[in-house]
Amino acid sequence: MDISPQISKLIQNPVCFLSDSPAAGDGIAISSRIRLARNIEGYPFPGNAPEALKKEIASLVRSAAVKSRMFPARSSYFIFPEELSESELAILVERRLASTGFVKNPQGALLIASRDEKSSIMVNEEDQLRIQCMTPGFDLDSLWEKISGIDDKLNTYLEYACDEKYGFLTSCPSNIGTGLRASVMLHLPGLVATGLINPTLEGINQLHLAVRGLRGEGSKNHGNFFQISNQYTLGITEKEAISALAAAIVKLIDGEKQARERLFESNRNMLFDKVGRAYGTLKYSYHLPLDEAFYALSCIRLGVDMGMFNAIDIATVNRMQIALQPGHLGCQIENFCTSDDCDERRAFLCRTLLKSGIKKG
């Protein structure tokens, strides 16, 4: 199938939120992300704006992004979702550059992203600007420093809608105040396997933190990935919200480490069997649904992290994590039609990647 030039460039590069080398979080904290919701004074929220006005807003934001030098014209992506195919839109979601709501309403929308994809802006999603920064591992403080700098630079060229009492004004009342959503993606197979995940997540909810799946709000748990984020944006500073989230993440990482140790000490053979069967599923299947593939990858990631499985490395696991998702997979399939086509192609790609990814010695 034909792929737009910018999407073609995107899929040639690894995603920015998966690290092939050990990062802060011991392989448990996969990635960190901060988003800021902003709107321009004097303009209606995207949900109440006609397409012509949304395009005017997109032009204003693009101009500000370039003038601020945060997103230079020659070294940034400027992607118009309404020009993309369904598979190409899915790629943006899978690379965590866009939300599902953003790609479902592409008219007048614009995605601005740095070449390394670590900084981006969704223009005309729920709010006029959703500024985002991502990084592998557990590093919220550096992300806040970075996104705060981008926000200040953009504010030089755009007058944000802001109230002296309530703070930044947003389309959804739940974002009013700081407009900040900080989150950390965690891989928690130990807590799931030991049956501790539900009480653990209930405790997280009591701390006024939100728990979501791999793709954010409304998504389910794929491959034992959980996204933990702040809920409060009003009556609290950005640093206070980030500090509260970080404290909870430290406890979750410690809990997952302990769960993994208990599994290894009490039921080592079961753990080796689970990892070995997962490897066999990926290497020898000829029909592989996405949920099954993600579960198998989760088991293998656990085995690699614990040093009990060296048939493949974490770089291959990361590559498969992205390549097997429907959007990336769809752009590799000619005459893409049915789920069977997708499942068969996914199995073929697994066999190919594992064959090339096996480590010698």
Contacts in CASP RR format, 6 or more apart in sequence:
PFRMAT RR
TARGET T0000
AUTHOR 0000-0000-0000
METHOD contacts of the structure
MODEL  1
MDISPQISKLIQNPVCFLSDSPAAGDGIAISSRIRLARNIEGYPFPGNAP
EALKKEIASLVRSAAVKSRMFPARSSYFIFPEELSESELAILVERRLAST
GFVKNPQGALLIASRDEKSSIMVNEEDQLRIQCMTPGFDLDSLWEKISGI
DDKLNTYLEYACDEKYGFLTSCPSNIGTGLRASVMLHLPGLVATGLINPT
LEGINQLHLAVRGLRGEGSKNHGNFFQISNQYTLGITEKEAISALAAAIV
KLIDGEKQARERLFESNRNMLFDKVGRAYGTLKYSYHLPLDEAFYALSCI
RLGVDMGMFNAIDIATVNRMQIALQPGHLGCQIENFCTSDDCDERRAFLC
RTLLKSGIKKG
1 85 0 8 1.000
1 87 0 8 1.000
1 330 0 8 1.000
1 331 0 8 1.000
1 333 0 8 1.000
1 334 0 8 1.000
1 336 0 8 1.000
3 11 0 8 1.000
3 88 0 8 1.000
3 331 0 8 1.000
4 83 0 8 1.000
4 84 0 8 1.000
4 88 0 8 1.000
6 77 0 8 1.000
6 78 0 8 1.000
6 79 0 8 1.000
7 79 0 8 1.000
7 84 0 8 1.000
7 88 0 8 1.000
7 91 0 8 1.000
7 331 0 8 1.000
9 77 0 8 1.000
10 77 0 8 1.000
10 91 0 8 1.000
10 95 0 8 1.000
10 117 0 8 1.000
11 91 0 8 1.000
11 328 0 8 1.000
11 331 0 8 1.000
13 117 0 8 1.000
14 20 0 8 1.000
14 318 0 8 1.000
14 319 0 8 1.000
14 322 0 8 1.000
15 95 0 8 1.000
15 96 0 8 1.000
15 117 0 8 1.000
15 318 0 8 1.000
15 322 0 8 1.000
16 116 0 8 1.000
16 117 0 8 1.000
16 118 0 8 1.000
16 134 0 8 1.000
16 135 0 8 1.000
16 136 0 8 1.000
17 30 0 8 1.000
17 31 0 8 1.000
17 33 0 8 1.000
17 96 0 8 1.000
17 134 0 8 1.000
17 135 0 8 1.000
17 136 0 8 1.000
17 185 0 8 1.000
18 30 0 8 1.000
18 31 0 8 1.000
18 136 0 8 1.000
18 318 0 8 1.000
18 321 0 8 1.000
18 322 0 8 1.000
19 136 0 8 1.000
19 137 0 8 1.000
19 318 0 8 1.000
20 313 0 8 1.000
20 314 0 8 1.000
20 315 0 8 1.000
20 318 0 8 1.000
21 314 0 8 1.000
23 29 0 8 1.000
23 136 0 8 1.000
23 137 0 8 1.000
23 138 0 8 1.000
23 139 0 8 1.000
24 137 0 8 1.000
24 138 0 8 1.000
24 139 0 8 1.000
25 137 0 8 1.000
25 138 0 8 1.000
25 253 0 8 1.000
26 253 0 8 1.000
26 257 0 8 1.000
26 305 0 8 1.000
27 137 0 8 1.000
27 187 0 8 1.000
27 305 0 8 1.000
28 186 0 8 1.000
28 187 0 8 1.000
28 188 0 8 1.000
28 252 0 8 1.000
28 253 0 8 1.000
28 256 0 8 1.000
28 257 0 8 1.000
28 305 0 8 1.000
29 137 0 8 1.000
29 138 0 8 1.000
29 184 0 8 1.000
29 185 0 8 1.000
29 186 0 8 1.000
29 249 0 8 1.000
29 253 0 8 1.000
30 136 0 8 1.000
30 137 0 8 1.000
30 185 0 8 1.000
30 186 0 8 1.000
30 187 0 8 1.000
30 225 0 8 1.000
31 134 0 8 1.000
31 135 0 8 1.000
31 136 0 8 1.000
31 137 0 8 1.000
31 184 0 8 1.000
31 185 0 8 1.000
32 134 0 8 1.000
32 135 0 8 1.000
32 136 0 8 1.000
32 137 0 8 1.000
32 138 0 8 1.000
32 139 0 8 1.000
32 140 0 8 1.000
32 143 0 8 1.000
32 182 0 8 1.000
32 183 0 8 1.000
32 184 0 8 1.000
32 185 0 8 1.000
33 96 0 8 1.000
33 132 0 8 1.000
33 133 0 8 1.000
33 134 0 8 1.000
33 135 0 8 1.000
33 143 0 8 1.000
33 182 0 8 1.000
33 183 0 8 1.000
33 184 0 8 1.000
33 185 0 8 1.000
34 132 0 8 1.000
34 133 0 8 1.000
34 140 0 8 1.000
34 143 0 8 1.000
34 144 0 8 1.000
34 147 0 8 1.000
34 180 0 8 1.000
34 181 0 8 1.000
34 182 0 8 1.000
34 183 0 8 1.000
34 242 0 8 1.000
35 130 0 8 1.000
35 131 0 8 1.000
35 132 0 8 1.000
35 180 0 8 1.000
35 181 0 8 1.000
35 182 0 8 1.000
36 129 0 8 1.000
36 130 0 8 1.000
36 131 0 8 1.000
36 132 0 8 1.000
36 147 0 8 1.000
36 151 0 8 1.000
36 178 0 8 1.000
36 179 0 8 1.000
36 180 0 8 1.000
36 181 0 8 1.000
37 126 0 8 1.000
37 127 0 8 1.000
37 129 0 8 1.000
37 130 0 8 1.000
37 168 0 8 1.000
37 170 0 8 1.000
37 171 0 8 1.000
37 175 0 8 1.000
37 179 0 8 1.000
37 180 0 8 1.000
37 181 0 8 1.000
38 127 0 8 1.000
38 128 0 8 1.000
38 129 0 8 1.000
38 130 0 8 1.000
38 131 0 8 1.000
38 151 0 8 1.000
38 154 0 8 1.000
38 158 0 8 1.000
38 160 0 8 1.000
38 161 0 8 1.000
38 168 0 8 1.000
38 179 0 8 1.000
39 45 0 8 1.000
39 127 0 8 1.000
39 128 0 8 1.000
39 129 0 8 1.000
39 160 0 8 1.000
39 161 0 8 1.000
39 168 0 8 1.000
39 169 0 8 1.000
39 170 0 8 1.000
39 171 0 8 1.000
40 57 0 8 1.000
40 60 0 8 1.000
40 61 0 8 1.000
40 128 0 8 1.000
40 129 0 8 1.000
40 158 0 8 1.000
40 159 0 8 1.000
40 160 0 8 1.000
40 161 0 8 1.000
41 159 0 8 1.000
41 160 0 8 1.000
41 161 0 8 1.000
41 162 0 8 1.000
42 161 0 8 1.000
43 49 0 8 1.000
43 53 0 8 1.000
43 57 0 8 1.000
43 128 0 8 1.000
43 161 0 8 1.000
44 53 0 8 1.000
45 126 0 8 1.000
45 127 0 8 1.000
45 128 0 8 1.000
45 171 0 8 1.000
46 54 0 8 1.000
46 57 0 8 1.000
46 105 0 8 1.000
46 124 0 8 1.000
46 125 0 8 1.000
46 126 0 8 1.000
46 127 0 8 1.000
46 128 0 8 1.000
46 171 0 8 1.000
47 126 0 8 1.000
47 171 0 8 1.000
49 57 0 8 1.000
49 124 0 8 1.000
51 107 0 8 1.000
51 108 0 8 1.000
54 107 0 8 1.000
54 108 0 8 1.000
54 109 0 8 1.000
54 124 0 8 1.000
55 108 0 8 1.000
57 123 0 8 1.000
57 124 0 8 1.000
57 128 0 8 1.000
58 108 0 8 1.000
58 109 0 8 1.000
58 110 0 8 1.000
58 123 0 8 1.000
58 124 0 8 1.000
60 158 0 8 1.000
61 110 0 8 1.000
61 112 0 8 1.000
61 121 0 8 1.000
61 123 0 8 1.000
61 128 0 8 1.000
61 129 0 8 1.000
61 154 0 8 1.000
61 158 0 8 1.000
62 78 0 8 1.000
62 110 0 8 1.000
62 112 0 8 1.000
62 123 0 8 1.000
63 157 0 8 1.000
64 154 0 8 1.000
64 156 0 8 1.000
64 157 0 8 1.000
64 158 0 8 1.000
65 71 0 8 1.000
65 76 0 8 1.000
65 112 0 8 1.000
65 121 0 8 1.000
65 154 0 8 1.000
66 72 0 8 1.000
66 73 0 8 1.000
66 76 0 8 1.000
67 157 0 8 1.000
68 150 0 8 1.000
68 153 0 8 1.000
68 154 0 8 1.000
68 156 0 8 1.000
68 157 0 8 1.000
69 153 0 8 1.000
70 119 0 8 1.000
70 150 0 8 1.000
70 153 0 8 1.000
70 154 0 8 1.000
71 112 0 8 1.000
71 113 0 8 1.000
71 114 0 8 1.000
71 119 0 8 1.000
71 121 0 8 1.000
75 114 0 8 1.000
75 115 0 8 1.000
76 112 0 8 1.000
76 113 0 8 1.000
76 114 0 8 1.000
76 115 0 8 1.000
77 111 0 8 1.000
77 112 0 8 1.000
77 113 0 8 1.000
77 114 0 8 1.000
77 115 0 8 1.000
78 110 0 8 1.000
78 111 0 8 1.000
78 112 0 8 1.000
79 92 0 8 1.000
79 110 0 8 1.000
79 111 0 8 1.000
79 112 0 8 1.000
79 113 0 8 1.000
80 106 0 8 1.000
80 108 0 8 1.000
80 109 0 8 1.000
80 110 0 8 1.000
80 111 0 8 1.000
81 89 0 8 1.000
81 92 0 8 1.000
81 98 0 8 1.000
81 102 0 8 1.000
81 103 0 8 1.000
81 106 0 8 1.000
81 109 0 8 1.000
81 110 0 8 1.000
81 111 0 8 1.000
82 106 0 8 1.000
82 107 0 8 1.000
82 108 0 8 1.000
82 109 0 8 1.000
84 92 0 8 1.000
84 106 0 8 1.000
87 326 0 8 1.000
87 327 0 8 1.000
87 330 0 8 1.000
87 331 0 8 1.000
87 336 0 8 1.000
88 327 0 8 1.000
88 331 0 8 1.000
89 98 0 8 1.000
89 103 0 8 1.000
89 106 0 8 1.000
90 103 0 8 1.000
90 325 0 8 1.000
90 326 0 8 1.000
90 327 0 8 1.000
90 328 0 8 1.000
90 330 0 8 1.000
91 327 0 8 1.000
91 328 0 8 1.000
91 331 0 8 1.000
92 98 0 8 1.000
92 102 0 8 1.000
92 103 0 8 1.000
92 111 0 8 1.000
93 99 0 8 1.000
93 100 0 8 1.000
93 103 0 8 1.000
93 215 0 8 1.000
94 322 0 8 1.000
94 325 0 8 1.000
94 326 0 8 1.000
94 327 0 8 1.000
94 328 0 8 1.000
95 117 0 8 1.000
95 322 0 8 1.000
96 134 0 8 1.000
97 111 0 8 1.000
97 113 0 8 1.000
97 117 0 8 1.000
97 120 0 8 1.000
97 122 0 8 1.000
97 132 0 8 1.000
98 111 0 8 1.000
98 122 0 8 1.000
99 122 0 8 1.000
99 125 0 8 1.000
99 130 0 8 1.000
99 216 0 8 1.000
99 217 0 8 1.000
100 215 0 8 1.000
100 219 0 8 1.000
101 125 0 8 1.000
101 126 0 8 1.000
102 109 0 8 1.000
102 111 0 8 1.000
102 122 0 8 1.000
102 125 0 8 1.000
102 130 0 8 1.000
105 125 0 8 1.000
108 124 0 8 1.000
109 122 0 8 1.000
109 123 0 8 1.000
109 124 0 8 1.000
109 125 0 8 1.000
110 121 0 8 1.000
110 123 0 8 1.000
110 124 0 8 1.000
111 120 0 8 1.000
111 121 0 8 1.000
111 122 0 8 1.000
111 123 0 8 1.000
112 120 0 8 1.000
112 121 0 8 1.000
112 123 0 8 1.000
113 119 0 8 1.000
113 120 0 8 1.000
113 121 0 8 1.000
114 120 0 8 1.000
117 134 0 8 1.000
118 133 0 8 1.000
118 134 0 8 1.000
118 135 0 8 1.000
119 131 0 8 1.000
119 132 0 8 1.000
119 133 0 8 1.000
119 146 0 8 1.000
119 147 0 8 1.000
119 150 0 8 1.000
120 131 0 8 1.000
120 132 0 8 1.000
121 129 0 8 1.000
121 130 0 8 1.000
121 131 0 8 1.000
121 132 0 8 1.000
122 129 0 8 1.000
122 130 0 8 1.000
122 132 0 8 1.000
123 129 0 8 1.000
126 170 0 8 1.000
126 171 0 8 1.000
126 172 0 8 1.000
127 170 0 8 1.000
127 171 0 8 1.000
127 175 0 8 1.000
129 154 0 8 1.000
129 158 0 8 1.000
131 147 0 8 1.000
131 150 0 8 1.000
131 151 0 8 1.000
131 154 0 8 1.000
132 147 0 8 1.000
133 143 0 8 1.000
133 146 0 8 1.000
133 147 0 8 1.000
133 150 0 8 1.000
134 143 0 8 1.000
135 142 0 8 1.000
135 143 0 8 1.000
137 184 0 8 1.000
138 184 0 8 1.000
138 246 0 8 1.000
138 249 0 8 1.000
138 253 0 8 1.000
140 182 0 8 1.000
140 184 0 8 1.000
140 242 0 8 1.000
140 245 0 8 1.000
140 246 0 8 1.000
141 242 0 8 1.000
141 246 0 8 1.000
143 182 0 8 1.000
144 182 0 8 1.000
144 238 0 8 1.000
144 239 0 8 1.000
144 242 0 8 1.000
148 238 0 8 1.000
160 168 0 8 1.000
161 168 0 8 1.000
161 169 0 8 1.000
162 168 0 8 1.000
162 169 0 8 1.000
163 169 0 8 1.000
166 176 0 8 1.000
166 177 0 8 1.000
166 234 0 8 1.000
167 176 0 8 1.000
167 177 0 8 1.000
167 178 0 8 1.000
167 234 0 8 1.000
168 175 0 8 1.000
168 176 0 8 1.000
168 177 0 8 1.000
168 178 0 8 1.000
168 179 0 8 1.000
169 176 0 8 1.000
170 176 0 8 1.000
170 177 0 8 1.000
170 179 0 8 1.000
174 231 0 8 1.000
174 233 0 8 1.000
175 181 0 8 1.000
175 233 0 8 1.000
176 233 0 8 1.000
176 234 0 8 1.000
177 233 0 8 1.000
177 234 0 8 1.000
177 235 0 8 1.000
178 233 0 8 1.000
178 234 0 8 1.000
178 236 0 8 1.000
178 237 0 8 1.000
178 238 0 8 1.000
178 241 0 8 1.000
179 233 0 8 1.000
180 230 0 8 1.000
180 233 0 8 1.000
180 238 0 8 1.000
180 241 0 8 1.000
180 242 0 8 1.000
181 229 0 8 1.000
181 230 0 8 1.000
181 233 0 8 1.000
182 229 0 8 1.000
182 230 0 8 1.000
182 241 0 8 1.000
182 242 0 8 1.000
182 245 0 8 1.000
183 212 0 8 1.000
183 227 0 8 1.000
183 228 0 8 1.000
183 229 0 8 1.000
183 230 0 8 1.000
183 245 0 8 1.000
184 227 0 8 1.000
184 228 0 8 1.000
184 229 0 8 1.000
184 245 0 8 1.000
184 249 0 8 1.000
185 214 0 8 1.000
185 225 0 8 1.000
185 226 0 8 1.000
185 227 0 8 1.000
186 225 0 8 1.000
186 226 0 8 1.000
186 227 0 8 1.000
186 228 0 8 1.000
186 249 0 8 1.000
186 252 0 8 1.000
186 253 0 8 1.000
186 256 0 8 1.000
187 223 0 8 1.000
187 224 0 8 1.000
187 225 0 8 1.000
187 256 0 8 1.000
187 298 0 8 1.000
187 301 0 8 1.000
187 302 0 8 1.000
188 197 0 8 1.000
188 200 0 8 1.000
188 224 0 8 1.000
188 225 0 8 1.000
188 226 0 8 1.000
188 252 0 8 1.000
188 256 0 8 1.000
189 223 0 8 1.000
189 224 0 8 1.000
189 260 0 8 1.000
189 298 0 8 1.000
189 299 0 8 1.000
189 301 0 8 1.000
189 302 0 8 1.000
190 196 0 8 1.000
190 224 0 8 1.000
190 256 0 8 1.000
190 259 0 8 1.000
190 260 0 8 1.000
190 263 0 8 1.000
190 302 0 8 1.000
191 197 0 8 1.000
191 200 0 8 1.000
191 255 0 8 1.000
191 256 0 8 1.000
191 259 0 8 1.000
192 224 0 8 1.000
193 259 0 8 1.000
193 263 0 8 1.000
194 259 0 8 1.000
194 262 0 8 1.000
194 263 0 8 1.000
196 255 0 8 1.000
196 259 0 8 1.000
200 252 0 8 1.000
200 255 0 8 1.000
201 211 0 8 1.000
201 226 0 8 1.000
204 211 0 8 1.000
204 228 0 8 1.000
204 248 0 8 1.000
204 252 0 8 1.000
205 211 0 8 1.000
207 244 0 8 1.000
207 248 0 8 1.000
208 230 0 8 1.000
208 231 0 8 1.000
208 232 0 8 1.000
208 244 0 8 1.000
209 228 0 8 1.000
209 229 0 8 1.000
209 230 0 8 1.000
209 231 0 8 1.000
209 244 0 8 1.000
209 245 0 8 1.000
209 248 0 8 1.000
210 228 0 8 1.000
210 229 0 8 1.000
210 230 0 8 1.000
210 231 0 8 1.000
211 226 0 8 1.000
211 227 0 8 1.000
211 228 0 8 1.000
212 218 0 8 1.000
212 219 0 8 1.000
212 226 0 8 1.000
212 227 0 8 1.000
212 229 0 8 1.000
213 219 0 8 1.000
213 220 0 8 1.000
213 221 0 8 1.000
213 222 0 8 1.000
213 225 0 8 1.000
213 226 0 8 1.000
213 227 0 8 1.000
214 221 0 8 1.000
214 222 0 8 1.000
214 223 0 8 1.000
214 225 0 8 1.000
214 227 0 8 1.000
215 222 0 8 1.000
216 227 0 8 1.000
222 290 0 8 1.000
222 291 0 8 1.000
222 294 0 8 1.000
223 294 0 8 1.000
223 295 0 8 1.000
223 297 0 8 1.000
223 298 0 8 1.000
224 295 0 8 1.000
224 298 0 8 1.000
225 298 0 8 1.000
228 245 0 8 1.000
228 248 0 8 1.000
228 249 0 8 1.000
228 252 0 8 1.000
229 245 0 8 1.000
230 241 0 8 1.000
230 242 0 8 1.000
230 244 0 8 1.000
230 245 0 8 1.000
232 241 0 8 1.000
233 241 0 8 1.000
260 302 0 8 1.000
260 306 0 8 1.000
263 270 0 8 1.000
263 271 0 8 1.000
264 271 0 8 1.000
264 306 0 8 1.000
264 308 0 8 1.000
271 302 0 8 1.000
271 303 0 8 1.000
271 308 0 8 1.000
272 308 0 8 1.000
274 299 0 8 1.000
275 299 0 8 1.000
275 300 0 8 1.000
275 302 0 8 1.000
275 303 0 8 1.000
275 308 0 8 1.000
275 309 0 8 1.000
276 299 0 8 1.000
276 309 0 8 1.000
277 299 0 8 1.000
278 295 0 8 1.000
278 296 0 8 1.000
278 297 0 8 1.000
278 298 0 8 1.000
278 299 0 8 1.000
278 300 0 8 1.000
279 296 0 8 1.000
279 300 0 8 1.000
279 309 0 8 1.000
279 311 0 8 1.000
279 312 0 8 1.000
279 354 0 8 1.000
280 296 0 8 1.000
281 288 0 8 1.000
281 292 0 8 1.000
281 296 0 8 1.000
282 288 0 8 1.000
282 293 0 8 1.000
282 296 0 8 1.000
282 297 0 8 1.000
282 300 0 8 1.000
282 320 0 8 1.000
282 350 0 8 1.000
282 351 0 8 1.000
282 354 0 8 1.000
283 350 0 8 1.000
283 351 0 8 1.000
283 354 0 8 1.000
284 351 0 8 1.000
285 292 0 8 1.000
285 347 0 8 1.000
285 350 0 8 1.000
285 351 0 8 1.000
286 344 0 8 1.000
286 347 0 8 1.000
286 348 0 8 1.000
287 340 0 8 1.000
287 343 0 8 1.000
287 344 0 8 1.000
287 347 0 8 1.000
288 324 0 8 1.000
288 343 0 8 1.000
288 344 0 8 1.000
288 346 0 8 1.000
288 347 0 8 1.000
288 350 0 8 1.000
289 339 0 8 1.000
289 343 0 8 1.000
289 346 0 8 1.000
290 324 0 8 1.000
290 325 0 8 1.000
290 326 0 8 1.000
290 342 0 8 1.000
290 343 0 8 1.000
290 346 0 8 1.000
293 320 0 8 1.000
293 324 0 8 1.000
293 346 0 8 1.000
293 350 0 8 1.000
294 321 0 8 1.000
294 324 0 8 1.000
297 317 0 8 1.000
297 320 0 8 1.000
297 321 0 8 1.000
297 324 0 8 1.000
300 309 0 8 1.000
300 312 0 8 1.000
300 317 0 8 1.000
301 314 0 8 1.000
301 317 0 8 1.000
303 309 0 8 1.000
304 310 0 8 1.000
304 312 0 8 1.000
304 313 0 8 1.000
304 314 0 8 1.000
304 317 0 8 1.000
305 314 0 8 1.000
310 359 0 8 1.000
311 358 0 8 1.000
311 359 0 8 1.000
312 354 0 8 1.000
312 357 0 8 1.000
312 358 0 8 1.000
312 359 0 8 1.000
313 357 0 8 1.000
313 359 0 8 1.000
316 353 0 8 1.000
316 354 0 8 1.000
316 357 0 8 1.000
319 353 0 8 1.000
320 349 0 8 1.000
320 350 0 8 1.000
320 353 0 8 1.000
322 328 0 8 1.000
323 329 0 8 1.000
323 349 0 8 1.000
323 353 0 8 1.000
324 346 0 8 1.000
324 349 0 8 1.000
324 350 0 8 1.000
326 342 0 8 1.000
329 342 0 8 1.000
329 345 0 8 1.000
329 346 0 8 1.000
329 349 0 8 1.000
330 336 0 8 1.000
330 342 0 8 1.000
330 345 0 8 1.000
332 345 0 8 1.000
332 349 0 8 1.000
333 341 0 8 1.000
333 342 0 8 1.000
333 345 0 8 1.000
335 341 0 8 1.000
336 342 0 8 1.000
END
